[in-house]
């Protein structure tokens, strides 16, 4: 299976978009993490742009926030 890596700039942009959407919906990190089935600590790292999440994890987070992928991906 092939691996991929987001650049730090893309990770940061994705994290900022996810965090903004979460705050607009007045949700806590723990809430989104639980809905998406992601560890809360790991979710926090995604929002900060420190983690390189899989597309599957991002998909679950995007769905948990009721977003479209175009709301999050800067490309």
PyMOL Python script that loads the backbone (N, CA, C, O; Angstrom):
from pymol import cmd

cmd.read_pdbstr("""\
ATOM      1  N   UNK A   1       0.837  -1.176   0.000  1.00  0.00           N
ATOM      2  CA  UNK A   1       0.000   0.000   0.000  1.00  0.00           C
ATOM      3  C   UNK A   1       0.884   1.243   0.000  1.00  0.00           C
ATOM      4  O   UNK A   1       1.844   1.328   0.766  1.00  0.00           O
ATOM      5  N   UNK A   2       0.564   2.186  -0.845  1.00  0.00           N
ATOM      6  CA  UNK A   2       1.358   3.406  -0.970  1.00  0.00           C
ATOM      7  C   UNK A   2       1.059   4.367   0.168  1.00  0.00           C
ATOM      8  O   UNK A   2      -0.075   4.459   0.638  1.00  0.00           O
ATOM      9  N   UNK A   3       2.074   5.071   0.598  1.00  0.00           N
ATOM     10  CA  UNK A   3       1.920   6.097   1.622  1.00  0.00           C
ATOM     11  C   UNK A   3       1.946   7.464   0.960  1.00  0.00           C
ATOM     12  O   UNK A   3       2.489   7.624  -0.132  1.00  0.00           O
ATOM     13  N   UNK A   4       1.376   8.417   1.604  1.00  0.00           N
ATOM     14  CA  UNK A   4       1.445   9.789   1.129  1.00  0.00           C
ATOM     15  C   UNK A   4       1.636  10.687   2.328  1.00  0.00           C
ATOM     16  O   UNK A   4       1.343  10.308   3.462  1.00  0.00           O
ATOM     17  N   UNK A   5       2.126  11.870   2.067  1.00  0.00           N
ATOM     18  CA  UNK A   5       2.347  12.816   3.149  1.00  0.00           C
ATOM     19  C   UNK A   5       1.900  14.194   2.687  1.00  0.00           C
ATOM     20  O   UNK A   5       2.246  14.642   1.594  1.00  0.00           O
ATOM     21  N   UNK A   6       1.127  14.853   3.535  1.00  0.00           N
ATOM     22  CA  UNK A   6       0.777  16.239   3.280  1.00  0.00           C
ATOM     23  C   UNK A   6       1.953  17.104   3.700  1.00  0.00           C
ATOM     24  O   UNK A   6       2.623  16.797   4.687  1.00  0.00           O
ATOM     25  N   UNK A   7       2.212  18.164   2.977  1.00  0.00           N
ATOM     26  CA  UNK A   7       3.252  19.099   3.397  1.00  0.00           C
ATOM     27  C   UNK A   7       2.777  19.813   4.656  1.00  0.00           C
ATOM     28  O   UNK A   7       1.583  19.823   4.954  1.00  0.00           O
ATOM     29  N   UNK A   8       3.702  20.405   5.388  1.00  0.00           N
ATOM     30  CA  UNK A   8       3.328  21.083   6.634  1.00  0.00           C
ATOM     31  C   UNK A   8       2.349  22.225   6.362  1.00  0.00           C
ATOM     32  O   UNK A   8       1.464  22.479   7.178  1.00  0.00           O
ATOM     33  N   UNK A   9       2.492  22.903   5.248  1.00  0.00           N
ATOM     34  CA  UNK A   9       1.564  23.981   4.907  1.00  0.00           C
ATOM     35  C   UNK A   9       0.151  23.480   4.667  1.00  0.00           C
ATOM     36  O   UNK A   9      -0.816  24.106   5.101  1.00  0.00           O
ATOM     37  N   UNK A  10       0.027  22.362   3.983  1.00  0.00           N
ATOM     38  CA  UNK A  10      -1.298  21.786   3.728  1.00  0.00           C
ATOM     39  C   UNK A  10      -1.890  21.250   5.021  1.00  0.00           C
ATOM     40  O   UNK A  10      -3.079  21.438   5.281  1.00  0.00           O
ATOM     41  N   UNK A  11      -1.071  20.579   5.844  1.00  0.00           N
ATOM     42  CA  UNK A  11      -1.563  20.087   7.145  1.00  0.00           C
ATOM     43  C   UNK A  11      -2.094  21.238   7.986  1.00  0.00           C
ATOM     44  O   UNK A  11      -3.145  21.116   8.614  1.00  0.00           O
ATOM     45  N   UNK A  12      -1.375  22.348   8.001  1.00  0.00           N
ATOM     46  CA  UNK A  12      -1.784  23.510   8.789  1.00  0.00           C
ATOM     47  C   UNK A  12      -3.098  24.088   8.259  1.00  0.00           C
ATOM     48  O   UNK A  12      -3.987  24.420   9.042  1.00  0.00           O
ATOM     49  N   UNK A  13      -3.226  24.210   6.941  1.00  0.00           N
ATOM     50  CA  UNK A  13      -4.446  24.753   6.333  1.00  0.00           C
ATOM     51  C   UNK A  13      -5.648  23.856   6.624  1.00  0.00           C
ATOM     52  O   UNK A  13      -6.725  24.346   6.963  1.00  0.00           O
ATOM     53  N   UNK A  14      -5.463  22.551   6.494  1.00  0.00           N
ATOM     54  CA  UNK A  14      -6.546  21.604   6.781  1.00  0.00           C
ATOM     55  C   UNK A  14      -6.944  21.708   8.251  1.00  0.00           C
ATOM     56  O   UNK A  14      -8.131  21.755   8.576  1.00  0.00           O
ATOM     57  N   UNK A  15      -5.955  21.742   9.132  1.00  0.00           N
ATOM     58  CA  UNK A  15      -6.232  21.844  10.561  1.00  0.00           C
ATOM     59  C   UNK A  15      -6.996  23.103  10.922  1.00  0.00           C
ATOM     60  O   UNK A  15      -7.928  23.068  11.724  1.00  0.00           O
ATOM     61  N   UNK A  16      -6.597  24.213  10.327  1.00  0.00           N
ATOM     62  CA  UNK A  16      -7.279  25.480  10.592  1.00  0.00           C
ATOM     63  C   UNK A  16      -8.729  25.431  10.115  1.00  0.00           C
ATOM     64  O   UNK A  16      -9.626  25.923  10.800  1.00  0.00           O
ATOM     65  N   UNK A  17      -8.958  24.844   8.951  1.00  0.00           N
ATOM     66  CA  UNK A  17     -10.323  24.734   8.422  1.00  0.00           C
ATOM     67  C   UNK A  17     -11.187  23.839   9.304  1.00  0.00           C
ATOM     68  O   UNK A  17     -12.350  24.152   9.558  1.00  0.00           O
ATOM     69  N   UNK A  18     -10.626  22.738   9.766  1.00  0.00           N
ATOM     70  CA  UNK A  18     -11.364  21.823  10.633  1.00  0.00           C
ATOM     71  C   UNK A  18     -11.677  22.500  11.965  1.00  0.00           C
ATOM     72  O   UNK A  18     -12.792  22.399  12.477  1.00  0.00           O
ATOM     73  N   UNK A  19     -10.689  23.184  12.513  1.00  0.00           N
ATOM     74  CA  UNK A  19     -10.893  23.863  13.795  1.00  0.00           C
ATOM     75  C   UNK A  19     -11.960  24.954  13.672  1.00  0.00           C
ATOM     76  O   UNK A  19     -12.826  25.080  14.538  1.00  0.00           O
ATOM     77  N   UNK A  20     -11.897  25.731  12.610  1.00  0.00           N
ATOM     78  CA  UNK A  20     -12.881  26.798  12.393  1.00  0.00           C
ATOM     79  C   UNK A  20     -14.297  26.220  12.306  1.00  0.00           C
ATOM     80  O   UNK A  20     -15.228  26.749  12.912  1.00  0.00           O
ATOM     81  N   UNK A  21     -14.449  25.133  11.549  1.00  0.00           N
ATOM     82  CA  UNK A  21     -15.764  24.504  11.409  1.00  0.00           C
ATOM     83  C   UNK A  21     -16.262  23.964  12.739  1.00  0.00           C
ATOM     84  O   UNK A  21     -17.441  24.102  13.066  1.00  0.00           O
ATOM     85  N   UNK A  22     -15.367  23.350  13.507  1.00  0.00           N
ATOM     86  CA  UNK A  22     -15.750  22.809  14.821  1.00  0.00           C
ATOM     87  C   UNK A  22     -16.232  23.922  15.744  1.00  0.00           C
ATOM     88  O   UNK A  22     -17.249  23.776  16.421  1.00  0.00           O
ATOM     89  N   UNK A  23     -15.505  25.027  15.769  1.00  0.00           N
ATOM     90  CA  UNK A  23     -15.874  26.142  16.644  1.00  0.00           C
ATOM     91  C   UNK A  23     -17.176  26.790  16.200  1.00  0.00           C
ATOM     92  O   UNK A  23     -17.978  27.198  17.039  1.00  0.00           O
ATOM     93  N   UNK A  24     -17.399  26.890  14.889  1.00  0.00           N
ATOM     94  CA  UNK A  24     -18.651  27.455  14.385  1.00  0.00           C
ATOM     95  C   UNK A  24     -19.847  26.612  14.824  1.00  0.00           C
ATOM     96  O   UNK A  24     -20.938  27.129  15.063  1.00  0.00           O
ATOM     97  N   UNK A  25     -19.619  25.310  14.923  1.00  0.00           N
ATOM     98  CA  UNK A  25     -20.687  24.396  15.333  1.00  0.00           C
ATOM     99  C   UNK A  25     -20.760  24.248  16.851  1.00  0.00           C
ATOM    100  O   UNK A  25     -21.569  23.483  17.376  1.00  0.00           O
ATOM    101  N   UNK A  26     -19.884  25.008  17.559  1.00  0.00           N
ATOM    102  CA  UNK A  26     -19.840  25.006  19.020  1.00  0.00           C
ATOM    103  C   UNK A  26     -19.621  23.607  19.599  1.00  0.00           C
ATOM    104  O   UNK A  26     -20.255  23.212  20.578  1.00  0.00           O
ATOM    105  N   UNK A  27     -18.713  22.877  18.972  1.00  0.00           N
ATOM    106  CA  UNK A  27     -18.354  21.539  19.439  1.00  0.00           C
ATOM    107  C   UNK A  27     -16.971  21.570  20.071  1.00  0.00           C
ATOM    108  O   UNK A  27     -16.140  22.416  19.740  1.00  0.00           O
ATOM    109  N   UNK A  28     -16.741  20.647  20.973  1.00  0.00           N
ATOM    110  CA  UNK A  28     -15.421  20.479  21.577  1.00  0.00           C
ATOM    111  C   UNK A  28     -14.650  19.434  20.782  1.00  0.00           C
ATOM    112  O   UNK A  28     -15.239  18.619  20.072  1.00  0.00           O
ATOM    113  N   UNK A  29     -13.328  19.469  20.910  1.00  0.00           N
ATOM    114  CA  UNK A  29     -12.498  18.486  20.220  1.00  0.00           C
ATOM    115  C   UNK A  29     -12.930  17.074  20.583  1.00  0.00           C
ATOM    116  O   UNK A  29     -13.017  16.207  19.713  1.00  0.00           O
ATOM    117  N   UNK A  30     -13.197  16.839  21.850  1.00  0.00           N
ATOM    118  CA  UNK A  30     -13.567  15.499  22.303  1.00  0.00           C
ATOM    119  C   UNK A  30     -14.852  15.022  21.627  1.00  0.00           C
ATOM    120  O   UNK A  30     -15.005  13.833  21.347  1.00  0.00           O
ATOM    121  N   UNK A  31     -15.778  15.955  21.365  1.00  0.00           N
ATOM    122  CA  UNK A  31     -17.039  15.590  20.716  1.00  0.00           C
ATOM    123  C   UNK A  31     -16.804  15.137  19.281  1.00  0.00           C
ATOM    124  O   UNK A  31     -17.297  14.088  18.864  1.00  0.00           O
ATOM    125  N   UNK A  32     -16.054  15.927  18.533  1.00  0.00           N
ATOM    126  CA  UNK A  32     -15.785  15.585  17.131  1.00  0.00           C
ATOM    127  C   UNK A  32     -14.975  14.292  17.050  1.00  0.00           C
ATOM    128  O   UNK A  32     -15.251  13.428  16.218  1.00  0.00           O
ATOM    129  N   UNK A  33     -13.982  14.170  17.918  1.00  0.00           N
ATOM    130  CA  UNK A  33     -13.153  12.963  17.929  1.00  0.00           C
ATOM    131  C   UNK A  33     -14.000  11.725  18.184  1.00  0.00           C
ATOM    132  O   UNK A  33     -13.822  10.699  17.529  1.00  0.00           O
ATOM    133  N   UNK A  34     -14.923  11.823  19.139  1.00  0.00           N
ATOM    134  CA  UNK A  34     -15.783  10.671  19.457  1.00  0.00           C
ATOM    135  C   UNK A  34     -16.688  10.313  18.282  1.00  0.00           C
ATOM    136  O   UNK A  34     -16.841   9.135  17.956  1.00  0.00           O
ATOM    137  N   UNK A  35     -17.283  11.305  17.649  1.00  0.00           N
ATOM    138  CA  UNK A  35     -18.165  11.049  16.505  1.00  0.00           C
ATOM    139  C   UNK A  35     -17.380  10.426  15.356  1.00  0.00           C
ATOM    140  O   UNK A  35     -17.864   9.517  14.682  1.00  0.00           O
ATOM    141  N   UNK A  36     -16.162  10.925  15.141  1.00  0.00           N
ATOM    142  CA  UNK A  36     -15.337  10.448  14.031  1.00  0.00           C
ATOM    143  C   UNK A  36     -14.601   9.148  14.356  1.00  0.00           C
ATOM    144  O   UNK A  36     -14.049   8.508  13.460  1.00  0.00           O
ATOM    145  N   UNK A  37     -14.591   8.754  15.627  1.00  0.00           N
ATOM    146  CA  UNK A  37     -13.877   7.533  16.009  1.00  0.00           C
ATOM    147  C   UNK A  37     -12.366   7.715  15.996  1.00  0.00           C
ATOM    148  O   UNK A  37     -11.619   6.797  15.657  1.00  0.00           O
ATOM    149  N   UNK A  38     -11.928   8.922  16.372  1.00  0.00           N
ATOM    150  CA  UNK A  38     -10.514   9.275  16.378  1.00  0.00           C
ATOM    151  C   UNK A  38     -10.117   9.613  17.812  1.00  0.00           C
ATOM    152  O   UNK A  38     -10.910  10.196  18.552  1.00  0.00           O
ATOM    153  N   UNK A  39      -8.915   9.259  18.207  1.00  0.00           N
ATOM    154  CA  UNK A  39      -8.405   9.605  19.528  1.00  0.00           C
ATOM    155  C   UNK A  39      -8.395  11.124  19.680  1.00  0.00           C
ATOM    156  O   UNK A  39      -7.971  11.828  18.764  1.00  0.00           O
ATOM    157  N   UNK A  40      -8.856  11.645  20.825  1.00  0.00           N
ATOM    158  CA  UNK A  40      -8.952  13.089  21.036  1.00  0.00           C
ATOM    159  C   UNK A  40      -7.591  13.777  20.931  1.00  0.00           C
ATOM    160  O   UNK A  40      -7.480  14.858  20.352  1.00  0.00           O
ATOM    161  N   UNK A  41      -6.583  13.165  21.480  1.00  0.00           N
ATOM    162  CA  UNK A  41      -5.244  13.738  21.427  1.00  0.00           C
ATOM    163  C   UNK A  41      -4.754  13.833  19.975  1.00  0.00           C
ATOM    164  O   UNK A  41      -4.181  14.843  19.567  1.00  0.00           O
ATOM    165  N   UNK A  42      -4.984  12.784  19.220  1.00  0.00           N
ATOM    166  CA  UNK A  42      -4.591  12.774  17.810  1.00  0.00           C
ATOM    167  C   UNK A  42      -5.386  13.822  17.036  1.00  0.00           C
ATOM    168  O   UNK A  42      -4.839  14.516  16.179  1.00  0.00           O
ATOM    169  N   UNK A  43      -6.673  13.933  17.343  1.00  0.00           N
ATOM    170  CA  UNK A  43      -7.515  14.932  16.683  1.00  0.00           C
ATOM    171  C   UNK A  43      -6.951  16.334  16.933  1.00  0.00           C
ATOM    172  O   UNK A  43      -6.901  17.156  16.018  1.00  0.00           O
ATOM    173  N   UNK A  44      -6.532  16.602  18.162  1.00  0.00           N
ATOM    174  CA  UNK A  44      -5.941  17.894  18.487  1.00  0.00           C
ATOM    175  C   UNK A  44      -4.696  18.180  17.663  1.00  0.00           C
ATOM    176  O   UNK A  44      -4.469  19.313  17.239  1.00  0.00           O
ATOM    177  N   UNK A  45      -3.892  17.147  17.437  1.00  0.00           N
ATOM    178  CA  UNK A  45      -2.692  17.305  16.612  1.00  0.00           C
ATOM    179  C   UNK A  45      -3.056  17.587  15.156  1.00  0.00           C
ATOM    180  O   UNK A  45      -2.343  18.320  14.470  1.00  0.00           O
ATOM    181  N   UNK A  46      -4.146  17.019  14.686  1.00  0.00           N
ATOM    182  CA  UNK A  46      -4.609  17.289  13.318  1.00  0.00           C
ATOM    183  C   UNK A  46      -4.989  18.759  13.197  1.00  0.00           C
ATOM    184  O   UNK A  46      -4.605  19.424  12.235  1.00  0.00           O
ATOM    185  N   UNK A  47      -5.746  19.272  14.175  1.00  0.00           N
ATOM    186  CA  UNK A  47      -6.150  20.679  14.141  1.00  0.00           C
ATOM    187  C   UNK A  47      -4.941  21.612  14.167  1.00  0.00           C
ATOM    188  O   UNK A  47      -4.971  22.676  13.549  1.00  0.00           O
ATOM    189  N   UNK A  48      -3.889  21.232  14.866  1.00  0.00           N
ATOM    190  CA  UNK A  48      -2.686  22.059  14.959  1.00  0.00           C
ATOM    191  C   UNK A  48      -1.758  21.874  13.752  1.00  0.00           C
ATOM    192  O   UNK A  48      -0.763  22.588  13.624  1.00  0.00           O
ATOM    193  N   UNK A  49      -2.073  20.929  12.876  1.00  0.00           N
ATOM    194  CA  UNK A  49      -1.242  20.671  11.708  1.00  0.00           C
ATOM    195  C   UNK A  49       0.002  19.863  12.022  1.00  0.00           C
ATOM    196  O   UNK A  49       0.952  19.853  11.238  1.00  0.00           O
ATOM    197  N   UNK A  50       0.006  19.178  13.174  1.00  0.00           N
ATOM    198  CA  UNK A  50       1.169  18.410  13.598  1.00  0.00           C
ATOM    199  C   UNK A  50       1.121  16.948  13.167  1.00  0.00           C
ATOM    200  O   UNK A  50       2.155  16.283  13.111  1.00  0.00           O
ATOM    201  N   UNK A  51      -0.062  16.450  12.866  1.00  0.00           N
ATOM    202  CA  UNK A  51      -0.224  15.044  12.477  1.00  0.00           C
ATOM    203  C   UNK A  51      -0.428  14.957  10.968  1.00  0.00           C
ATOM    204  O   UNK A  51      -0.922  15.897  10.344  1.00  0.00           O
ATOM    205  N   UNK A  52      -0.049  13.833  10.394  1.00  0.00           N
ATOM    206  CA  UNK A  52      -0.270  13.572   8.976  1.00  0.00           C
ATOM    207  C   UNK A  52      -1.361  12.501   8.872  1.00  0.00           C
ATOM    208  O   UNK A  52      -1.056  11.320   8.705  1.00  0.00           O
ATOM    209  N   UNK A  53      -2.625  12.910   8.971  1.00  0.00           N
ATOM    210  CA  UNK A  53      -3.714  11.936   9.007  1.00  0.00           C
ATOM    211  C   UNK A  53      -3.936  11.246   7.669  1.00  0.00           C
ATOM    212  O   UNK A  53      -3.622  11.782   6.606  1.00  0.00           O
ATOM    213  N   UNK A  54      -4.477  10.064   7.754  1.00  0.00           N
ATOM    214  CA  UNK A  54      -4.843   9.351   6.533  1.00  0.00           C
ATOM    215  C   UNK A  54      -6.087  10.002   5.923  1.00  0.00           C
ATOM    216  O   UNK A  54      -6.823  10.722   6.598  1.00  0.00           O
ATOM    217  N   UNK A  55      -6.300   9.741   4.666  1.00  0.00           N
ATOM    218  CA  UNK A  55      -7.509  10.234   3.995  1.00  0.00           C
ATOM    219  C   UNK A  55      -8.744   9.672   4.706  1.00  0.00           C
ATOM    220  O   UNK A  55      -9.754  10.365   4.832  1.00  0.00           O
ATOM    221  N   UNK A  56      -8.670   8.437   5.165  1.00  0.00           N
ATOM    222  CA  UNK A  56      -9.796   7.815   5.866  1.00  0.00           C
ATOM    223  C   UNK A  56     -10.142   8.584   7.137  1.00  0.00           C
ATOM    224  O   UNK A  56     -11.317   8.834   7.407  1.00  0.00           O
ATOM    225  N   UNK A  57      -9.139   8.961   7.916  1.00  0.00           N
ATOM    226  CA  UNK A  57      -9.393   9.721   9.144  1.00  0.00           C
ATOM    227  C   UNK A  57      -9.956  11.097   8.818  1.00  0.00           C
ATOM    228  O   UNK A  57     -10.888  11.561   9.475  1.00  0.00           O
ATOM    229  N   UNK A  58      -9.397  11.746   7.811  1.00  0.00           N
ATOM    230  CA  UNK A  58      -9.925  13.053   7.414  1.00  0.00           C
ATOM    231  C   UNK A  58     -11.369  12.935   6.938  1.00  0.00           C
ATOM    232  O   UNK A  58     -12.199  13.792   7.242  1.00  0.00           O
ATOM    233  N   UNK A  59     -11.660  11.893   6.206  1.00  0.00           N
ATOM    234  CA  UNK A  59     -13.030  11.667   5.736  1.00  0.00           C
ATOM    235  C   UNK A  59     -13.985  11.557   6.921  1.00  0.00           C
ATOM    236  O   UNK A  59     -15.057  12.160   6.910  1.00  0.00           O
ATOM    237  N   UNK A  60     -13.606  10.796   7.937  1.00  0.00           N
ATOM    238  CA  UNK A  60     -14.453  10.622   9.122  1.00  0.00           C
ATOM    239  C   UNK A  60     -14.651  11.946   9.857  1.00  0.00           C
ATOM    240  O   UNK A  60     -15.750  12.234  10.332  1.00  0.00           O
ATOM    241  N   UNK A  61     -13.597  12.746   9.952  1.00  0.00           N
ATOM    242  CA  UNK A  61     -13.702  14.041  10.621  1.00  0.00           C
ATOM    243  C   UNK A  61     -14.585  14.990   9.816  1.00  0.00           C
ATOM    244  O   UNK A  61     -15.430  15.682  10.382  1.00  0.00           O
ATOM    245  N   UNK A  62     -14.395  15.024   8.514  1.00  0.00           N
ATOM    246  CA  UNK A  62     -15.212  15.874   7.647  1.00  0.00           C
ATOM    247  C   UNK A  62     -16.684  15.502   7.771  1.00  0.00           C
ATOM    248  O   UNK A  62     -17.541  16.382   7.849  1.00  0.00           O
ATOM    249  N   UNK A  63     -16.982  14.218   7.789  1.00  0.00           N
ATOM    250  CA  UNK A  63     -18.369  13.764   7.937  1.00  0.00           C
ATOM    251  C   UNK A  63     -18.905  14.097   9.330  1.00  0.00           C
ATOM    252  O   UNK A  63     -20.064  14.488   9.467  1.00  0.00           O
ATOM    253  N   UNK A  64     -18.075  13.946  10.362  1.00  0.00           N
ATOM    254  CA  UNK A  64     -18.498  14.265  11.728  1.00  0.00           C
ATOM    255  C   UNK A  64     -18.872  15.744  11.857  1.00  0.00           C
ATOM    256  O   UNK A  64     -19.752  16.101  12.640  1.00  0.00           O
ATOM    257  N   UNK A  65     -18.201  16.596  11.088  1.00  0.00           N
ATOM    258  CA  UNK A  65     -18.487  18.030  11.108  1.00  0.00           C
ATOM    259  C   UNK A  65     -19.526  18.437  10.075  1.00  0.00           C
ATOM    260  O   UNK A  65     -19.846  19.619   9.946  1.00  0.00           O
ATOM    261  N   UNK A  66     -20.052  17.469   9.342  1.00  0.00           N
ATOM    262  CA  UNK A  66     -21.057  17.704   8.305  1.00  0.00           C
ATOM    263  C   UNK A  66     -20.554  18.703   7.264  1.00  0.00           C
ATOM    264  O   UNK A  66     -21.247  19.653   6.901  1.00  0.00           O
ATOM    265  N   UNK A  67     -19.323  18.461   6.792  1.00  0.00           N
ATOM    266  CA  UNK A  67     -18.697  19.308   5.793  1.00  0.00           C
ATOM    267  C   UNK A  67     -18.555  18.563   4.474  1.00  0.00           C
ATOM    268  O   UNK A  67     -18.776  17.354   4.396  1.00  0.00           O
ATOM    269  N   UNK A  68     -18.184  19.308   3.444  1.00  0.00           N
ATOM    270  CA  UNK A  68     -17.798  18.715   2.170  1.00  0.00           C
ATOM    271  C   UNK A  68     -16.274  18.735   2.128  1.00  0.00           C
ATOM    272  O   UNK A  68     -15.647  19.570   2.781  1.00  0.00           O
ATOM    273  N   UNK A  69     -15.687  17.838   1.379  1.00  0.00           N
ATOM    274  CA  UNK A  69     -14.230  17.812   1.295  1.00  0.00           C
ATOM    275  C   UNK A  69     -13.682  19.137   0.767  1.00  0.00           C
ATOM    276  O   UNK A  69     -12.590  19.550   1.157  1.00  0.00           O
ATOM    277  N   UNK A  70     -14.415  19.798  -0.101  1.00  0.00           N
ATOM    278  CA  UNK A  70     -13.965  21.087  -0.642  1.00  0.00           C
ATOM    279  C   UNK A  70     -13.948  22.188   0.421  1.00  0.00           C
ATOM    280  O   UNK A  70     -13.312  23.224   0.225  1.00  0.00           O
ATOM    281  N   UNK A  71     -14.639  21.973   1.542  1.00  0.00           N
ATOM    282  CA  UNK A  71     -14.596  22.930   2.649  1.00  0.00           C
ATOM    283  C   UNK A  71     -13.270  22.853   3.403  1.00  0.00           C
ATOM    284  O   UNK A  71     -12.905  23.784   4.120  1.00  0.00           O
ATOM    285  N   UNK A  72     -12.551  21.740   3.241  1.00  0.00           N
ATOM    286  CA  UNK A  72     -11.364  21.487   4.031  1.00  0.00           C
ATOM    287  C   UNK A  72     -10.089  21.458   3.191  1.00  0.00           C
ATOM    288  O   UNK A  72      -9.079  22.041   3.584  1.00  0.00           O
ATOM    289  N   UNK A  73     -10.125  20.797   2.061  1.00  0.00           N
ATOM    290  CA  UNK A  73      -8.920  20.636   1.256  1.00  0.00           C
ATOM    291  C   UNK A  73      -8.634  21.906   0.464  1.00  0.00           C
ATOM    292  O   UNK A  73      -9.496  22.397  -0.265  1.00  0.00           O
ATOM    293  N   UNK A  74      -7.420  22.437   0.610  1.00  0.00           N
ATOM    294  CA  UNK A  74      -7.078  23.685  -0.081  1.00  0.00           C
ATOM    295  C   UNK A  74      -6.631  23.474  -1.527  1.00  0.00           C
ATOM    296  O   UNK A  74      -5.988  24.345  -2.114  1.00  0.00           O
ATOM    297  N   UNK A  75      -6.965  22.331  -2.094  1.00  0.00           N
ATOM    298  CA  UNK A  75      -6.552  22.055  -3.471  1.00  0.00           C
ATOM    299  C   UNK A  75      -7.686  21.424  -4.230  1.00  0.00           C
ATOM    300  O   UNK A  75      -7.540  21.114  -5.412  1.00  0.00           O
TER     301      UNK A  75
END
""", "prot")
cmd.dss("prot")
cmd.show_as("cartoon", "prot")
cmd.util.cbc("prot")
cmd.orient("prot")
